[in-house]
Amino acid sequence: MIILGLGAPFLHDSAAALLVDGKIAAAVEEERFSRNKHAIRALPIAAAHYCLEVAGVQPSDVQVVAFPWSAESYRRQRWRYIRRCLRGRTSRAWKALTRGRAESRERERRVAETLRAVGIDPAGVEVVYVDHHQAHASSCYHLSGFKDAAIMSIDGAGEFTSTLLAEGVDGEIRTLFEVVEPDSLGFFYATVTEYLGFERNDGEYKVMGMASYGDASKVDIRPLIRRHGAGFRVGDDYVWALRRHRHRVDKRYSSRLVELWGPPREGDELDEASVHIAAATQRALEEIAIGLMETHLSQALERRGGRLCLAGGCALNVAMNQKLLAHPLVNQLFVQPAAHDAGTPLGAATWAAVQRGETVQPMTHCYLGPAYGEPEIRALLERRSTPYERQQDPVELASALLEQGEVVAWFQGRMEFGPRALGNRSILAHPAKPGVADQVNQIIKFREKWRPFCPSLLASAGPDILGSDHASPFMALAFDISEAWRKRIPEVVHVDGTGRPQTVSQEQNPLFYRLLKRFEERTGLPVLLNTSLNRRGEPMVCSPDDALDMFYGSGLEHLFLGALYIRK
C-alpha cells in the first residue's frame, strides 16, 4: 500500500513522508527546499513531490493520504479546553465556542488545497485525518521496533491537547491520560524562550544549552508552572498570554512576567539572571515530565519491560531525555529523530498503515531526503566556475585534514530527516583541537559562542566514552561523558560534563563510519565534532547549490561534495 503523509499546512515545520508497503521510502521537511526555516503555514508541495519522485510514484498511485490533524479530535477536545479556560481566561473559552467551527472548516479547506497542489484529486483518494498526538505517538511507537511500550507525546498543542500518555500494545495505542492547553509544557518552554531573546519553536534548544550555566534554585518558577493533581497547571497570567496582556504583541510573554523577572534578555551574551531562569525552566520541564511518567506510566513500563517511546517537540530536549532514561522505570528509550511537528506526517502515515493491517518496519536510520549524483554535482560546479579535485577515496583526504585540525564540510548521500546532521550534511572537526568549537561558532556558523557541539562516535566506543551501551543513533539523548574522555575531547563536552552523541554503526552509515574509523587510526580518537551544515537562522543545506552558498559565505575552507573536493 502506498501512503503519503502530509504535514498540516497551518502549523510550523511542514513536511511530507511516503510509506510503501510499511517501509519509509522518503521523508523530508519543506524548509529544506524553500530555505525558509520551519516553513510556517507552508503547503508541503516540494516535499511531497520529492517523496513521490524518489519512489517512482505518481500522484494517481497514492492510495491513502494521511494528515496529522483531525476535525473530530478538534471538536471533542474543544469542550475540555473551554471548561479549562472558564477557570481563568473566559475570553479564550468564548473564542473557542464562537469561532471553533469556522476555524475547523478553514483547516479542512487548507487540507484540500494541499491535495490539489500536490496533484491529488481529493475525490479519488482515501483521506485519513489522524489526531495530532496520535500521529506523534505512532511516529515513535510504530517505528521503534518495540511490540509493546509506554508512550509520551509532549509539545505545544494539537487539537487543544498538549500532552498524551499512552500504552502501545500489539500495535494499538491506548490513551491513558491527556492534558489540554493552555496547560502545556511546550507553551511554557516557548514563552521563556521568547523572554530570553530567542524565537519560539526554534530557540528552545538554546535555552536548554543555557540552562547548564545556571542554578535552578535561584529562580522560583512556580508562578509560571506547577504540578496540579494528576497533571500540571501553567500560570496563564505569565505564559502564552492573551494579546492584550502581552509585553509585546508579537511575543507570548506577559507584562506581568516582565514585572516578575525584569526586562527581557537581548543580545548574544550570557548574563547571570538569564542562565538561572533557563536552569529553573529546564528543571521544571524535567520534573513535570518525570512526574507524569511516574503517575500515569509506571504500570505500563513495568508491564512492557521499561520500554519508553517519546515524541512531540519537547522530545528534542536531550537533557530531559537523559533524566527519563536514567529513571529506574526506564530501560530503553526510543526518540523518533523528527520528534517535532515535522515528524507528524510520518506518524500519520504509520498510523494509517497499522489501521489497515500493514506491518510497519522499524526506523533504523533517517537518511530519507534528497541525494545528488556526481554528474549533477560536476555540472553545477562547472556552471558556477568552481574548481574541484576528484578524490579516489574522500575518506583519506578528509581524515588527514581533520587530523591536522582543519574544519571540513561533509556533504554525502541522502539528507537527514529531522533537525540533526548525522554525517551526511555535516561540519566536522577535531574534538581535541583547542579553540575549534569557538572557530566553528564564530566564523563558520555565526552563532552564540557559548553554544555546545555534539560528538559523533563509533558505536563500539559508546560504553567507554558515555558509560552506557544504550544506542544513540539520532543525537536524541544526552549522556555524562566519562572523566577520562572529558579531558581527551573537550571541544564536544558541554559545561556540565554532558554530550549529545551520535553513535555510528557501519550498518547505518558505512561512509561516515569509515571516516570515523580512519580518524581513530590516525589520532586514537573514535570521535569527531559534528554539527549541521548551515549558518545561523538557516535550514540545514539540502542541495550542492546550498552547500556552495554556505561554503563561500562562511569561514569554511574545505568542502566535500561526494568525492569532489573544493577548497579556498
C-alpha positions, 0 to 999 in steps of 0.5 A: 500500500502506498501512503503519503503523509502530509504535514498540516499546512497551518502549523510550523515545520511542514513536511511530507513522508511516503510509506510503501508497503510499511517501509519509509521510502522518503521523508523530508521537511519543506524548509529544506527546499524553500530555505525558509526555516520551519516553513510556517503555514507552508503547503508541503508541495516540494516535499511531497513531490520529492517523496513521490519522485524518489519512489517512482510514484505518481500522484494517481498511485497514492492510495491513502493520504494521511494528515496529522490533524483531525476535525473530530479530535478538534471538536471533542477536545474543544469542550475540555479546553473551554471548561479549562479556560472558564477557570481563568481566561473566559475570553479564550473559552468564548473564542473557542465556542464562537469561532471553533467551527469556522476555524475547523472548516478553514483547516479542512479547506487548507487540507484540500488545497494541499491535495490539489497542489500536490496533484491529488484529486481529493475525490479519488483518494482515501483521506485519513485525518489522524489526531495530532498526538496520535500521529506523534505517538505512532511516529515513535511507537510504530517505528521503534521496533518495540511490540509493546511500550509506554508512550509520551507525546509532549509539545505545544498543542494539537487539537487543544491537547498538549500532552498524551500518555499512552500504552502501545500494545500489539500495535494499538495505542491506548490513551491513558491520560491527556492534558489540554492547553493552555496547560502545556509544557511546550507553551511554557518552554516557548514563552521563556524562550521568547523572554530570553531573546530567542524565537519560539519553536526554534530557540528552545534548544538554546535555552536548554544549552543555557540552562547548564550555566545556571542554578535552578534554585535561584529562580522560583518558577512556580508562578509560571508552572506547577504540578496540579493533581494528576497533571500540571497547571501553567500560570496563564497570567505569565505564559502564552498570554492573551494579546492584550496582556502581552509585553509585546504583541508579537511575543507570548510573554506577559507584562506581568512576567516582565514585572516578575523577572525584569526586562527581557534578555537581548543580545548574544551574551550570557548574563547571570539572571538569564542562565538561572531562569533557563536552569529553573525552566529546564528543571521544571520541564524535567520534573513535570515530565518525570512526574507524569511518567511516574503517575500515569506510566509506571504500570505500563513500563513495568508491564512492557519491560521499561520500554519508553517511546517519546515524541512531540517537540519537547522530545528534542530536549536531550537533557530531559531525555537523559533524566527519563532514561536514567529513571529506574522505570526506564530501560530503553528509550526510543526518540523518533529523530523528527520528534517535532511537528515535522515528524507528524506526517510520518506518524500519520502515515504509520498510523494509517498503515497499522489501521489497515493491517500493514506491518510497519518496519522499524526506523533504523536510520533517517537518511530519507531526503534528497541525494545528488549524483556526481554528474549533477554535482560536476555540472553545477560546479562547472556552471558556477566556475568552481574548481574541484579535485576528484578524490579516489577515496574522500575518506583519506583526504578528509581524515588527514585534514581533520587530523591536522585540525582543519574544519571540513564540510561533509556533504554525502548521500541522502539528507537527514530527516529531522533537525540533526546532521548525522554525517551526511550534511555535516561540519566536522572537526577535531574534538581535541583541537583547542579553540575549534568549537569557538572557530566553528561558532564564530566564523563558520556558523555565526552563532552564540559562542557559548553554544555546545557541539555534539560528538559523533562516535563509533558505536563500539566506543559508546560504553567507554566514552558515555558509560552506557551501551544504550544506542544513540543513533539520532543525537536524541539523548544526552549522556555524562561523558566519562572523566577520562574522555572529558579531558581527551575531547573537550571541544564536544563536552558541554559545561556540565560534563554532558554530550549529545552523541551520535553513535555510528554503526557501519550498518547505518552509515558505512561512509561516515563510519569509515571516516570515523574509523580512519580518524581513530587510526590516525589520532586514537580518537573514535570521535569527531565534532559534528554539527549541521551544515548551515549558518545561523537562522538557516535550514540545514543545506539540502542541495550542492547549490546550498552547500556552495552558498554556505561554503563561500559565505562562511569561514569554511575552507574545505568542502566535500561534495561526494568525492569532489573536493573544493577548497579556498 
